Amino acid sequence: MKRFLRLLGAGATAVALVAVVPGTAAVAATTTRCRGNLAPGTYGQVIVPAGAFCHSDGPVTIKNGLYIKVGATLVLGDEEHPGQTAIITGGVHATSAMSVQIHFSTITGGIDVHGGSGPFGGPFDVTWNTIEDSQIVGPVVIDGYNGFWMGFIRNTITGNVALNNNVLVDTDANEYVTNVIHGNLACSGDSPAPHVGDSEGSLNIVTGTKSGQCVAV
């Protein structure tokens, strides 16, 4: 399923890029509302408005936080193209978003994702969250996502990680693997329970404690 979603996302992105955000560097104090492509450059705060689609292959620098609103979809990079996609200071914050997909990024200020917008809809017809191959400083909380699939894979985190109450449609969802966590890893209320799935990943390395459903991974 993970490979299917990756191919689906790559094909649909080209169709979805209609509005283009100018590539000129933004002053740190400004706010950019991303609808369509977020061009390479430096930005202050970036907001993906309710129901909007925002995509970037980078490189982008975001200085004052990234915010994804209700029903919005964010795609930063993809698994097929390694290389720094984004440097984000001020954290990533999402409220009832369709999809939050982040690859090959450095995030200072943690990740805070609450809720979802259901398993179907958005630019890809199905919804999914995935945080992959990223360096994260600060706590990670993903709670109550109700999309189709979710993965948290190959990240290095300095801070505690809590992945709770994420109820997904796909039986291969909630793949939380191959992370290095300098802190604690806690999971509860996830359905299906966290597992390796078809990711071919390995158990997480956690310097603190594993608790709840994540004891097994």
PATORTI-332888 format. One line per field, with one value per atom (N, C-alpha, C): residue number from 1; residue in one letter; atom name; x, y, z. Coordinates in steps of 0.2 Angstrom, whole numbers. Layout:
// residues N
pos <- [NUM/...] .
code <- [A/...] .
site <- [CA/...] .
px <- [X/...] .
py <- [Y/...] .
pz <- [Z/...] .
//
This chain:
// residues 217
pos <- [1/1/1/2/2/2/3/3/3/4/4/4/5/5/5/6/6/6/7/7/7/8/8/8/9/9/9/10/10/10/11/11/11/12/12/12/13/13/13/14/14/14/15/15/15/16/16/16/17/17/17/18/18/18/19/19/19/20/20/20/21/21/21/22/22/22/23/23/23/24/24/24/25/25/25/26/26/26/27/27/27/28/28/28/29/29/29/30/30/30/31/31/31/32/32/32/33/33/33/34/34/34/35/35/35/36/36/36/37/37/37/38/38/38/39/39/39/40/40/40/41/41/41/42/42/42/43/43/43/44/44/44/45/45/45/46/46/46/47/47/47/48/48/48/49/49/49/50/50/50/51/51/51/52/52/52/53/53/53/54/54/54/55/55/55/56/56/56/57/57/57/58/58/58/59/59/59/60/60/60/61/61/61/62/62/62/63/63/63/64/64/64/65/65/65/66/66/66/67/67/67/68/68/68/69/69/69/70/70/70/71/71/71/72/72/72/73/73/73/74/74/74/75/75/75/76/76/76/77/77/77/78/78/78/79/79/79/80/80/80/81/81/81/82/82/82/83/83/83/84/84/84/85/85/85/86/86/86/87/87/87/88/88/88/89/89/89/90/90/90/91/91/91/92/92/92/93/93/93/94/94/94/95/95/95/96/96/96/97/97/97/98/98/98/99/99/99/100/100/100/101/101/101/102/102/102/103/103/103/104/104/104/105/105/105/106/106/106/107/107/107/108/108/108/109/109/109/110/110/110/111/111/111/112/112/112/113/113/113/114/114/114/115/115/115/116/116/116/117/117/117/118/118/118/119/119/119/120/120/120/121/121/121/122/122/122/123/123/123/124/124/124/125/125/125/126/126/126/127/127/127/128/128/128/129/129/129/130/130/130/131/131/131/132/132/132/133/133/133/134/134/134/135/135/135/136/136/136/137/137/137/138/138/138/139/139/139/140/140/140/141/141/141/142/142/142/143/143/143/144/144/144/145/145/145/146/146/146/147/147/147/148/148/148/149/149/149/150/150/150/151/151/151/152/152/152/153/153/153/154/154/154/155/155/155/156/156/156/157/157/157/158/158/158/159/159/159/160/160/160/161/161/161/162/162/162/163/163/163/164/164/164/165/165/165/166/166/166/167/167/167/168/168/168/169/169/169/170/170/170/171/171/171/172/172/172/173/173/173/174/174/174/175/175/175/176/176/176/177/177/177/178/178/178/179/179/179/180/180/180/181/181/181/182/182/182/183/183/183/184/184/184/185/185/185/186/186/186/187/187/187/188/188/188/189/189/189/190/190/190/191/191/191/192/192/192/193/193/193/194/194/194/195/195/195/196/196/196/197/197/197/198/198/198/199/199/199/200/200/200/201/201/201/202/202/202/203/203/203/204/204/204/205/205/205/206/206/206/207/207/207/208/208/208/209/209/209/210/210/210/211/211/211/212/212/212/213/213/213/214/214/214/215/215/215/216/216/216/217/217/217] .
code <- [M/M/M/K/K/K/R/R/R/F/F/F/L/L/L/R/R/R/L/L/L/L/L/L/G/G/G/A/A/A/G/G/G/A/A/A/T/T/T/A/A/A/V/V/V/A/A/A/L/L/L/V/V/V/A/A/A/V/V/V/V/V/V/P/P/P/G/G/G/T/T/T/A/A/A/A/A/A/V/V/V/A/A/A/A/A/A/T/T/T/T/T/T/T/T/T/R/R/R/C/C/C/R/R/R/G/G/G/N/N/N/L/L/L/A/A/A/P/P/P/G/G/G/T/T/T/Y/Y/Y/G/G/G/Q/Q/Q/V/V/V/I/I/I/V/V/V/P/P/P/A/A/A/G/G/G/A/A/A/F/F/F/C/C/C/H/H/H/S/S/S/D/D/D/G/G/G/P/P/P/V/V/V/T/T/T/I/I/I/K/K/K/N/N/N/G/G/G/L/L/L/Y/Y/Y/I/I/I/K/K/K/V/V/V/G/G/G/A/A/A/T/T/T/L/L/L/V/V/V/L/L/L/G/G/G/D/D/D/E/E/E/E/E/E/H/H/H/P/P/P/G/G/G/Q/Q/Q/T/T/T/A/A/A/I/I/I/I/I/I/T/T/T/G/G/G/G/G/G/V/V/V/H/H/H/A/A/A/T/T/T/S/S/S/A/A/A/M/M/M/S/S/S/V/V/V/Q/Q/Q/I/I/I/H/H/H/F/F/F/S/S/S/T/T/T/I/I/I/T/T/T/G/G/G/G/G/G/I/I/I/D/D/D/V/V/V/H/H/H/G/G/G/G/G/G/S/S/S/G/G/G/P/P/P/F/F/F/G/G/G/G/G/G/P/P/P/F/F/F/D/D/D/V/V/V/T/T/T/W/W/W/N/N/N/T/T/T/I/I/I/E/E/E/D/D/D/S/S/S/Q/Q/Q/I/I/I/V/V/V/G/G/G/P/P/P/V/V/V/V/V/V/I/I/I/D/D/D/G/G/G/Y/Y/Y/N/N/N/G/G/G/F/F/F/W/W/W/M/M/M/G/G/G/F/F/F/I/I/I/R/R/R/N/N/N/T/T/T/I/I/I/T/T/T/G/G/G/N/N/N/V/V/V/A/A/A/L/L/L/N/N/N/N/N/N/N/N/N/V/V/V/L/L/L/V/V/V/D/D/D/T/T/T/D/D/D/A/A/A/N/N/N/E/E/E/Y/Y/Y/V/V/V/T/T/T/N/N/N/V/V/V/I/I/I/H/H/H/G/G/G/N/N/N/L/L/L/A/A/A/C/C/C/S/S/S/G/G/G/D/D/D/S/S/S/P/P/P/A/A/A/P/P/P/H/H/H/V/V/V/G/G/G/D/D/D/S/S/S/E/E/E/G/G/G/S/S/S/L/L/L/N/N/N/I/I/I/V/V/V/T/T/T/G/G/G/T/T/T/K/K/K/S/S/S/G/G/G/Q/Q/Q/C/C/C/V/V/V/A/A/A/V/V/V] .
site <- [N/CA/C/N/CA/C/N/CA/C/N/CA/C/N/CA/C/N/CA/C/N/CA/C/N/CA/C/N/CA/C/N/CA/C/N/CA/C/N/CA/C/N/CA/C/N/CA/C/N/CA/C/N/CA/C/N/CA/C/N/CA/C/N/CA/C/N/CA/C/N/CA/C/N/CA/C/N/CA/C/N/CA/C/N/CA/C/N/CA/C/N/CA/C/N/CA/C/N/CA/C/N/CA/C/N/CA/C/N/CA/C/N/CA/C/N/CA/C/N/CA/C/N/CA/C/N/CA/C/N/CA/C/N/CA/C/N/CA/C/N/CA/C/N/CA/C/N/CA/C/N/CA/C/N/CA/C/N/CA/C/N/CA/C/N/CA/C/N/CA/C/N/CA/C/N/CA/C/N/CA/C/N/CA/C/N/CA/C/N/CA/C/N/CA/C/N/CA/C/N/CA/C/N/CA/C/N/CA/C/N/CA/C/N/CA/C/N/CA/C/N/CA/C/N/CA/C/N/CA/C/N/CA/C/N/CA/C/N/CA/C/N/CA/C/N/CA/C/N/CA/C/N/CA/C/N/CA/C/N/CA/C/N/CA/C/N/CA/C/N/CA/C/N/CA/C/N/CA/C/N/CA/C/N/CA/C/N/CA/C/N/CA/C/N/CA/C/N/CA/C/N/CA/C/N/CA/C/N/CA/C/N/CA/C/N/CA/C/N/CA/C/N/CA/C/N/CA/C/N/CA/C/N/CA/C/N/CA/C/N/CA/C/N/CA/C/N/CA/C/N/CA/C/N/CA/C/N/CA/C/N/CA/C/N/CA/C/N/CA/C/N/CA/C/N/CA/C/N/CA/C/N/CA/C/N/CA/C/N/CA/C/N/CA/C/N/CA/C/N/CA/C/N/CA/C/N/CA/C/N/CA/C/N/CA/C/N/CA/C/N/CA/C/N/CA/C/N/CA/C/N/CA/C/N/CA/C/N/CA/C/N/CA/C/N/CA/C/N/CA/C/N/CA/C/N/CA/C/N/CA/C/N/CA/C/N/CA/C/N/CA/C/N/CA/C/N/CA/C/N/CA/C/N/CA/C/N/CA/C/N/CA/C/N/CA/C/N/CA/C/N/CA/C/N/CA/C/N/CA/C/N/CA/C/N/CA/C/N/CA/C/N/CA/C/N/CA/C/N/CA/C/N/CA/C/N/CA/C/N/CA/C/N/CA/C/N/CA/C/N/CA/C/N/CA/C/N/CA/C/N/CA/C/N/CA/C/N/CA/C/N/CA/C/N/CA/C/N/CA/C/N/CA/C/N/CA/C/N/CA/C/N/CA/C/N/CA/C/N/CA/C/N/CA/C/N/CA/C/N/CA/C/N/CA/C/N/CA/C/N/CA/C/N/CA/C/N/CA/C/N/CA/C/N/CA/C/N/CA/C/N/CA/C/N/CA/C/N/CA/C/N/CA/C/N/CA/C/N/CA/C/N/CA/C/N/CA/C/N/CA/C/N/CA/C/N/CA/C/N/CA/C/N/CA/C/N/CA/C/N/CA/C/N/CA/C/N/CA/C/N/CA/C/N/CA/C/N/CA/C/N/CA/C/N/CA/C/N/CA/C/N/CA/C/N/CA/C/N/CA/C/N/CA/C/N/CA/C/N/CA/C/N/CA/C/N/CA/C/N/CA/C/N/CA/C/N/CA/C] .
px <- [4/0/4/10/14/17/19/21/16/10/4/2/3/1/7/13/18/17/16/15/8/3/-3/-1/2/4/8/13/17/14/9/5/0/-3/-8/-5/1/4/4/6/7/0/-5/-12/-14/-12/-15/-12/-6/-2/-5/-10/-13/-10/-12/-9/-2/2/9/11/15/17/24/24/31/37/42/48/53/51/55/56/61/62/58/55/50/53/51/54/51/56/54/47/45/39/33/34/28/25/18/15/13/15/13/7/2/-3/-2/-1/1/-5/-6/-11/-7/-6/-2/5/10/17/20/24/28/35/37/43/49/55/61/62/64/65/65/65/65/58/55/48/48/43/42/37/31/26/23/22/18/12/6/-1/-3/-6/-10/-17/-21/-28/-32/-38/-43/-45/-44/-46/-41/-35/-30/-25/-22/-16/-10/-5/2/7/11/17/23/29/35/40/45/50/56/56/61/67/72/73/69/66/63/65/65/67/61/58/52/54/54/57/52/45/41/35/36/31/27/25/21/14/9/2/-2/-5/-10/-17/-22/-28/-33/-39/-44/-45/-45/-46/-41/-35/-29/-25/-21/-16/-9/-4/3/7/11/16/23/28/35/39/42/46/43/47/44/50/48/53/57/56/60/65/65/70/74/79/82/85/86/89/85/88/85/79/73/67/65/66/64/67/69/71/66/63/57/59/58/59/52/50/44/39/41/37/32/29/23/17/12/6/0/-4/-10/-16/-22/-28/-33/-35/-40/-38/-32/-30/-32/-32/-33/-27/-21/-15/-9/-4/2/8/11/16/23/28/34/40/44/50/57/62/69/69/66/66/69/71/74/69/66/61/63/63/65/58/56/50/45/47/42/37/32/27/20/15/9/3/1/-5/-11/-16/-22/-28/-31/-37/-36/-41/-40/-47/-47/-53/-57/-55/-58/-54/-55/-51/-51/-56/-57/-58/-55/-56/-49/-49/-42/-40/-34/-31/-30/-29/-27/-33/-39/-45/-45/-39/-38/-33/-33/-29/-24/-18/-13/-8/-6/-1/6/11/18/23/27/33/39/43/49/55/61/68/69/67/67/71/74/77/72/70/65/68/68/70/64/62/56/51/45/41/37/35/30/24/18/12/7/5/0/-5/-11/-17/-23/-27/-34/-34/-29/-29/-34/-38/-43/-43/-37/-37/-37/-34/-33/-27/-21/-15/-11/-6/-1/5/11/18/22/26/31/38/42/47/54/59/66/68/65/66/71/74/78/75/73/70/73/74/76/70/67/61/57/51/47/42/40/35/29/23/17/12/10/6/0/-5/-11/-18/-22/-29/-30/-25/-25/-29/-35/-39/-39/-37/-36/-40/-41/-45/-41/-35/-31/-28/-28/-26/-18/-15/-8/-5/-10/-8/-5/-3/1/8/12/18/23/25/30/36/41/47/53/59/66/67/64/66/71/75/79/77/75/71/75/78/81/76/72/66/62/56/51/47/44/39/33/27/21/16/12/7/1/-5/-11/-17/-22/-28/-28/-22/-21/-24/-27/-31/-29/-26/-23/-17/-15/-10/-3/1/8/11/14/17/22/26/31/27/22/18/23/21/25/31/32/38/45/45/52/57/54/58/60/63/66/63/64/62/65/61/64/69/74/79/77/75/73/77/80/84/80/74/70/66/59/55/50/49/43/37/31/25/19/14/8/9/5/6/12/17/23/29/27/32/34/29/31/35/36/40/45] .
py <- [-6/0/6/6/12/14/9/10/13/10/13/20/22/29/33/31/35/37/32/32/37/36/40/47/49/56/59/55/58/60/55/57/62/63/68/75/75/82/86/83/87/90/87/89/95/94/98/105/106/112/118/122/127/134/135/142/141/146/146/152/150/155/158/164/167/165/164/161/167/173/178/177/178/177/182/179/183/186/192/194/190/189/184/186/192/194/193/191/191/184/183/177/175/169/167/162/163/158/153/147/143/139/141/137/135/129/126/125/128/126/132/129/134/133/139/139/139/137/138/145/145/152/152/158/159/163/160/163/164/168/169/164/165/160/158/151/148/145/147/144/141/135/131/132/137/138/132/133/128/125/119/116/116/120/121/115/115/111/114/112/116/110/111/107/110/107/110/104/104/100/103/110/113/115/118/119/125/125/130/131/137/139/142/140/143/145/151/154/154/155/156/151/145/140/139/132/130/128/130/129/126/120/117/117/120/121/116/116/111/109/103/100/102/104/106/100/100/95/98/96/98/92/93/88/92/90/92/87/87/82/75/70/63/58/52/47/45/47/45/50/56/61/63/60/62/69/72/79/83/88/93/96/95/98/105/105/110/111/117/119/123/120/124/125/132/134/136/134/136/130/125/119/118/112/111/109/113/113/111/106/105/103/106/105/102/96/92/93/92/92/86/86/80/76/79/75/80/77/80/76/77/73/77/75/78/73/75/71/75/72/75/82/83/90/91/97/98/103/100/104/106/112/114/117/114/116/111/105/99/99/94/93/92/95/95/94/88/86/84/87/85/84/78/77/75/74/73/75/74/76/70/64/58/54/48/44/46/49/50/58/60/67/70/76/80/78/81/80/73/68/61/56/59/55/51/49/46/50/50/54/50/53/50/55/53/57/53/56/52/57/56/60/55/57/52/55/52/54/61/63/70/70/76/78/82/80/84/86/92/94/97/94/96/90/91/85/84/78/76/73/76/73/73/67/66/62/65/63/63/58/58/59/56/57/51/53/48/47/47/46/39/38/31/27/31/28/33/30/35/31/34/32/37/34/38/34/36/31/35/32/34/41/43/50/50/55/56/62/60/65/66/73/74/77/73/75/69/69/64/63/57/56/53/55/52/52/46/44/40/44/42/43/38/38/39/37/37/31/32/27/27/22/22/17/18/13/7/8/3/-1/-8/-12/-12/-9/-9/-2/2/8/8/14/15/11/13/10/15/13/17/14/15/11/14/12/14/21/23/30/29/35/35/41/39/44/45/51/53/56/52/53/47/48/43/42/36/34/31/34/32/32/26/25/22/25/22/23/19/20/20/17/17/11/12/6/7/2/-4/-2/-7/-6/-5/-1/1/-6/-6/-12/-10/-15/-14/-14/-18/-18/-20/-17/-18/-13/-9/-4/-7/-14/-17/-13/-10/-6/-10/-7/-11/-7/-10/-8/-1/3/10/9/14/15/20/19/24/24/30/31/31/33/33/27/28/22/21/15/13/11/14/12/11/8/7/2/4/0/0/5/5/1/-3/-7/-12/-14/-19/-17/-10/-8/-4] .
pz <- [0/0/0/4/4/-3/-7/-14/-18/-17/-21/-20/-14/-12/-15/-15/-17/-25/-28/-36/-37/-33/-34/-33/-27/-26/-31/-34/-39/-45/-47/-53/-52/-47/-46/-44/-42/-40/-46/-52/-58/-60/-59/-61/-56/-50/-45/-44/-47/-47/-52/-49/-53/-51/-45/-42/-40/-42/-41/-36/-31/-26/-29/-29/-32/-28/-32/-29/-26/-26/-23/-15/-12/-5/-1/4/8/14/16/23/28/33/39/42/42/46/42/36/31/32/30/30/22/20/14/14/10/10/3/4/-1/-4/-11/-14/-21/-22/-27/-26/-30/-29/-24/-19/-15/-18/-22/-26/-21/-23/-19/-17/-11/-8/0/3/10/12/17/18/26/28/35/38/39/41/35/34/28/31/28/30/23/24/19/21/17/19/19/23/23/16/15/8/3/4/-1/-2/-8/-9/-10/-6/-6/-7/-13/-14/-15/-13/-15/-15/-20/-21/-18/-15/-12/-17/-14/-7/-4/1/4/12/14/21/24/29/32/39/41/47/53/52/57/58/56/57/50/50/44/47/45/47/42/43/38/41/38/40/38/41/40/33/31/24/19/22/17/16/11/9/8/12/11/8/3/1/0/4/4/2/-5/-7/-8/-10/-10/-9/-8/-6/-12/-18/-24/-25/-22/-24/-17/-15/-9/-10/-4/-4/0/3/7/4/6/4/7/14/18/24/26/33/36/42/45/52/54/61/63/69/72/72/69/69/64/64/59/63/61/65/60/62/57/61/59/62/57/58/54/46/45/38/34/28/23/24/22/22/24/27/29/27/21/19/18/23/23/22/18/16/16/19/18/21/27/29/36/38/45/48/54/57/65/66/73/76/82/85/85/82/83/78/79/74/79/77/81/76/75/70/74/74/77/72/73/68/61/57/50/47/40/37/33/36/33/28/26/22/15/12/5/4/-2/-4/-5/-6/-8/-15/-16/-23/-25/-21/-22/-21/-20/-19/-12/-10/-3/0/7/11/15/16/20/23/29/32/32/30/31/33/38/40/39/34/32/31/33/32/34/40/42/49/50/56/60/66/70/77/79/86/89/94/98/98/102/102/96/95/90/93/91/93/87/85/80/83/84/88/84/83/81/73/69/62/60/55/53/45/43/35/33/27/24/27/27/29/32/37/40/41/40/41/45/49/53/52/47/45/44/47/45/48/53/56/62/63/69/73/79/83/90/91/98/102/106/109/110/113/114/108/107/101/104/103/105/98/97/91/93/94/98/94/95/92/85/81/74/71/69/66/59/55/48/45/38/35/32/30/27/33/32/37/38/33/33/35/38/40/47/49/56/56/51/50/54/60/64/64/60/60/58/60/58/60/66/68/74/75/80/85/91/95/101/102/108/113/116/120/121/123/124/117/117/111/115/114/117/112/112/107/110/109/112/107/107/103/96/93/86/83/77/74/66/63/66/71/75/80/76/79/75/74/67/65/59/57/52/45/44/38/32/26/20/19/24/24/24/26/26/31/36/40/46/51/57/63/69/75/76/80/82/87/87/92/96/103/107/113/115/121/127/127/133/133/134/135/129/128/123/128/126/130/126/129/125/119/114/108/104/106/102/106/111/114/109/104/99/94/93/87/89] .
//
